[in-house]
Amino acid sequence: MFKKSTFAGLLLVALSAMLAVGCSDDDDNPMTSTPPSPSNVMIVHASPDAPEVDVLINDGTAVEDLGFTANTGYVPLTPGEYNVKVNAANTTTTVINENLALDPAANYTVFAVDQLSEITVLVLADDLTTPASGKAHVRFVHLSPDAPAVDIALAGGGAVLFPNVSFTEFLGFAPLDAGTYDLEVRVAGTSTVALPLPNITLQAGKIYTVYAKGFLAGSGAQALGAEIIVNN
């Protein structure tokens, strides 16, 4: 199970050490320097056949037993470079080893994606600008490894909202009127419905990421489906 308090505690220790090292004797007045605005990072397990994972940041365990489709929520970090490792839960078997550079006051979602034998990360910068009155912001990310390119459209042959999105591709946040929608995932450029998405409720002022999950040929927990993240 994800232990957010453990994550936050480890990060505070690590970041305190980094800040201590970063304070140079050459600073005119380091005690009055303004710290940079934090970055915010969310980690999402989106690899359909991967087991639960542990996430290590700078070799310290930050997240334990993160399961498929689970996420950490946004966690603030001091801007800079970090090494992120993803291990099979409770082992030292590393399946992802990436370095991430985080800008001040920026927001990121880091997805673990693809089937286990090809697992990698997809890092998205998240624009959390407040939607206009009566609007929600929505983006779609294609994370089903064996599914073809798709269109996301209004159900019943309605208008295409997000056209021709291939695996690991995404379209930026788009404004939509708040309300409840019946959507469908179609094979790109056709009327063939690969996945119905009924009763998608979008609240005014909210920002959403909708991602395709699982395998087109999967079953049970690995079946093709969709997951919704509320980004704010």
VOBADO-475139 format. One record per residue (C-alpha): residue number from 1; residue in three letters; x, y, z. Coordinates in Angstrom, 1 decimal. Example, Ala and Ser with C-alpha at 12.3 -4.5 7.8 and 13.67 -1.06 7.14 Angstrom:
<nodes>
  bati  roke      px      py      pz
     1   Ala    12.3    -4.5     7.8
     2   Ser    13.7    -1.1     7.1
</nodes>
This chain:
<nodes>
  bati  roke      px      py      pz
     1   Met     0.0     0.0     0.0
     2   Phe     1.2     3.5    -0.8
     3   Lys     2.5     5.2     2.3
     4   Lys     2.3     9.0     1.6
     5   Ser     3.6     9.9     5.1
     6   Thr     6.7     7.7     4.4
     7   Phe     7.2     9.4     1.0
     8   Ala     6.9    12.9     2.5
     9   Gly     9.3    12.1     5.4
    10   Leu    11.9    10.6     3.1
    11   Leu    11.7    13.6     0.7
    12   Leu    12.0    16.1     3.5
    13   Val    15.2    14.4     4.8
    14   Ala    16.7    14.2     1.3
    15   Leu    15.8    17.7     0.4
    16   Ser    17.1    19.1     3.7
    17   Ala    20.4    17.5     3.0
    18   Met    20.5    18.8    -0.6
    19   Leu    19.7    22.3     0.6
    20   Ala    22.4    22.2     3.2
    21   Val    25.0    21.2     0.7
    22   Gly    23.7    23.8    -1.8
    23   Cys    24.3    26.7     0.6
    24   Ser    27.8    28.0    -0.3
    25   Asp    30.1    30.0     1.9
    26   Asp    30.3    32.5    -0.9
    27   Asp    26.6    33.5    -0.6
    28   Asp    26.4    37.1     0.6
    29   Asn    23.5    36.3     2.9
    30   Pro    22.2    32.7     2.4
    31   Met    19.8    32.9     5.4
    32   Thr    17.7    35.5     3.5
    33   Ser    17.8    33.8     0.1
    34   Thr    14.3    32.9    -1.3
    35   Pro    13.9    29.2    -2.0
    36   Pro    12.6    28.3    -5.4
    37   Ser     8.9    27.4    -5.8
    38   Pro     8.5    23.7    -5.5
    39   Ser     7.8    21.3    -8.3
    40   Asn     4.8    18.9    -8.0
    41   Val     5.2    15.3    -9.2
    42   Met     2.6    12.5    -9.5
    43   Ile     3.6     8.9   -10.2
    44   Val     1.1     6.6   -11.9
    45   His     1.4     2.8   -12.4
    46   Ala     0.0     2.3   -15.9
    47   Ser     1.8    -0.9   -17.1
    48   Pro    -0.9    -3.5   -17.4
    49   Asp     1.1    -6.7   -16.7
    50   Ala     3.6    -5.3   -14.3
    51   Pro     3.4    -6.3   -10.6
    52   Glu     3.1    -3.9    -7.7
    53   Val     6.2    -1.7    -7.6
    54   Asp     8.3     0.3    -5.2
    55   Val     9.5     3.8    -6.3
    56   Leu    12.9     5.0    -5.2
    57   Ile    14.0     8.6    -5.4
    58   Asn    17.7     9.1    -5.1
    59   Asp    17.9     5.5    -3.9
    60   Gly    15.6     6.2    -1.0
    61   Thr    12.3     4.2    -1.0
    62   Ala     9.5     6.8    -1.5
    63   Val     6.5     4.6    -2.5
    64   Glu     5.8     1.0    -1.6
    65   Asp     3.5    -1.5    -3.3
    66   Leu     2.0     0.8    -5.9
    67   Gly    -0.4    -1.3    -8.0
    68   Phe    -1.7    -1.0   -11.6
    69   Thr    -3.7     2.3   -12.1
    70   Ala    -2.8     3.6    -8.6
    71   Asn    -1.1     7.0    -8.3
    72   Thr     0.6     8.9    -5.6
    73   Gly    -1.2    12.3    -6.0
    74   Tyr     1.0    15.3    -6.4
    75   Val     4.0    15.5    -4.0
    76   Pro     6.0    18.8    -3.8
    77   Leu     9.8    18.5    -4.5
    78   Thr    12.5    21.1    -4.5
    79   Pro    13.4    21.8    -8.2
    80   Gly    16.5    20.1    -9.6
    81   Glu    17.6    16.7   -10.9
    82   Tyr    16.5    13.4    -9.3
    83   Asn    17.2     9.8   -10.0
    84   Val    14.0     7.7   -10.1
    85   Lys    14.0     3.9    -9.9
    86   Val    11.0     1.6   -10.2
    87   Asn    11.5    -1.8    -8.6
    88   Ala     9.3    -4.9    -8.5
    89   Ala     7.7    -4.5    -5.0
    90   Asn     9.9    -5.7    -2.1
    91   Thr    12.8    -6.6    -4.4
    92   Thr    16.0    -5.0    -5.7
    93   Thr    15.0    -5.8    -9.3
    94   Thr    15.0    -2.4   -11.1
    95   Val    12.7    -2.2   -14.2
    96   Ile    13.0     1.6   -14.7
    97   Asn    16.0     3.8   -14.0
    98   Glu    15.6     7.4   -15.1
    99   Asn    16.9    10.9   -14.3
   100   Leu    14.3    13.6   -14.1
   101   Ala    14.9    17.4   -14.2
   102   Leu    12.2    19.4   -12.4
   103   Asp    11.7    23.1   -13.1
   104   Pro    10.5    25.5   -10.4
   105   Ala     6.7    25.9   -10.0
   106   Ala     6.1    23.1   -12.6
   107   Asn     3.7    20.2   -12.3
   108   Tyr     4.5    16.7   -13.8
   109   Thr     2.8    13.3   -14.1
   110   Val     5.2    10.4   -14.5
   111   Phe     3.6     7.3   -15.9
   112   Ala     5.1     3.8   -15.8
   113   Val     3.9     2.5   -19.2
   114   Asp     4.0    -0.4   -21.7
   115   Gln     4.1    -4.1   -21.0
   116   Leu     6.5    -5.3   -18.4
   117   Ser     9.1    -6.5   -20.9
   118   Glu     9.2    -3.0   -22.5
   119   Ile     8.4    -0.9   -19.4
   120   Thr     9.5     2.7   -19.5
   121   Val     8.3     6.1   -18.3
   122   Leu     6.2     8.8   -19.9
   123   Val     6.7    12.2   -18.3
   124   Leu     4.1    14.9   -19.0
   125   Ala     4.2    18.5   -18.0
   126   Asp     0.8    19.4   -16.5
   127   Asp    -0.8    22.8   -17.1
   128   Leu    -3.0    23.4   -14.1
   129   Thr    -4.2    26.8   -15.2
   130   Thr    -7.7    27.3   -13.7
   131   Pro   -10.5    26.7   -16.2
   132   Ala   -12.8    29.5   -17.2
   133   Ser   -16.1    29.8   -15.5
   134   Gly   -18.4    26.8   -16.2
   135   Lys   -15.5    24.9   -17.9
   136   Ala   -13.4    21.9   -17.1
   137   His   -10.1    21.0   -18.7
   138   Val    -9.6    17.5   -20.1
   139   Arg    -6.7    15.6   -21.8
   140   Phe    -6.5    12.1   -23.1
   141   Val    -3.4     9.8   -23.0
   142   His    -3.2     6.5   -24.9
   143   Leu    -1.6     4.0   -22.6
   144   Ser    -2.9     0.6   -24.0
   145   Pro     0.2    -1.1   -25.6
   146   Asp    -1.6    -3.2   -28.1
   147   Ala    -4.4    -0.9   -29.1
   148   Pro    -4.3     1.0   -32.4
   149   Ala    -4.5     4.8   -32.8
   150   Val    -7.9     6.0   -31.5
   151   Asp   -10.3     8.9   -31.6
   152   Ile   -12.1    10.1   -28.5
   153   Ala   -15.6    11.2   -29.5
   154   Leu   -19.1    11.9   -28.3
   155   Ala   -21.1     8.7   -28.2
   156   Gly   -23.5     7.8   -30.9
   157   Gly   -21.4     9.0   -33.8
   158   Gly   -20.9    12.4   -32.3
   159   Ala   -18.0    14.9   -32.8
   160   Val   -14.4    13.8   -32.3
   161   Leu   -12.8    15.6   -29.3
   162   Phe    -9.3    14.1   -29.4
   163   Pro    -8.3    12.7   -32.9
   164   Asn    -5.8    10.1   -33.9
   165   Val    -4.0     9.4   -30.7
   166   Ser    -1.5     6.6   -30.8
   167   Phe     0.1     4.6   -27.9
   168   Thr     2.0     6.9   -25.5
   169   Glu     0.7    10.0   -27.4
   170   Phe    -1.5    12.6   -25.8
   171   Leu    -3.2    15.9   -26.5
   172   Gly    -3.0    18.9   -24.2
   173   Phe    -5.8    19.9   -21.8
   174   Ala    -8.9    21.1   -23.7
   175   Pro   -11.7    23.2   -22.3
   176   Leu   -15.2    21.5   -22.2
   177   Asp   -18.4    22.7   -20.7
   178   Ala   -19.0    21.2   -17.3
   179   Gly   -21.6    18.4   -17.4
   180   Thr   -22.0    14.6   -17.9
   181   Tyr   -20.9    13.1   -21.2
   182   Asp   -21.3     9.8   -22.9
   183   Leu   -18.0     9.3   -24.8
   184   Glu   -16.5     6.5   -26.9
   185   Val   -13.1     5.4   -28.0
   186   Arg   -13.1     4.7   -31.7
   187   Val   -10.5     3.1   -33.9
   188   Ala    -9.0     6.3   -35.5
   189   Gly   -10.7     7.5   -38.6
   190   Thr   -13.5     5.0   -38.3
   191   Ser   -16.9     4.5   -36.6
   192   Thr   -15.7     1.3   -34.9
   193   Val   -16.2     1.7   -31.1
   194   Ala   -13.3     0.0   -29.2
   195   Leu   -14.5     1.2   -25.8
   196   Pro   -17.6     3.0   -24.6
   197   Leu   -17.1     5.6   -21.9
   198   Pro   -20.6     6.4   -20.5
   199   Asn   -21.5     8.9   -17.8
   200   Ile   -18.2    10.9   -17.6
   201   Thr   -19.0    13.7   -15.2
   202   Leu   -16.9    16.9   -15.5
   203   Gln   -17.1    19.4   -12.8
   204   Ala   -16.6    23.1   -13.4
   205   Gly   -13.1    24.3   -12.4
   206   Lys   -11.7    20.8   -12.4
   207   Ile    -8.8    19.4   -14.5
   208   Tyr    -8.9    15.8   -15.7
   209   Thr    -6.6    13.3   -17.3
   210   Val    -8.4    10.4   -19.0
   211   Tyr    -6.1     7.5   -20.0
   212   Ala    -6.7     4.3   -21.9
   213   Lys    -5.4     1.4   -19.8
   214   Gly    -4.9    -2.4   -20.2
   215   Phe    -4.7    -4.5   -23.3
   216   Leu    -7.0    -4.6   -26.3
   217   Ala    -6.8    -8.4   -26.0
   218   Gly    -6.7    -8.4   -22.2
   219   Ser    -9.2    -9.7   -19.7
   220   Gly   -10.0    -9.1   -16.1
   221   Ala    -7.9    -6.4   -14.5
   222   Gln    -5.8    -6.2   -17.7
   223   Ala    -8.8    -5.6   -20.0
   224   Leu    -9.0    -2.5   -22.1
   225   Gly   -10.6     0.3   -20.1
   226   Ala   -10.2     3.9   -19.1
   227   Glu    -9.0     5.6   -15.9
   228   Ile    -9.7     9.2   -14.8
   229   Ile    -7.3    11.3   -12.7
   230   Val    -8.4    14.6   -11.2
   231   Asn    -5.3    16.8   -11.4
   232   Asn    -6.5    19.6    -9.1
</nodes>
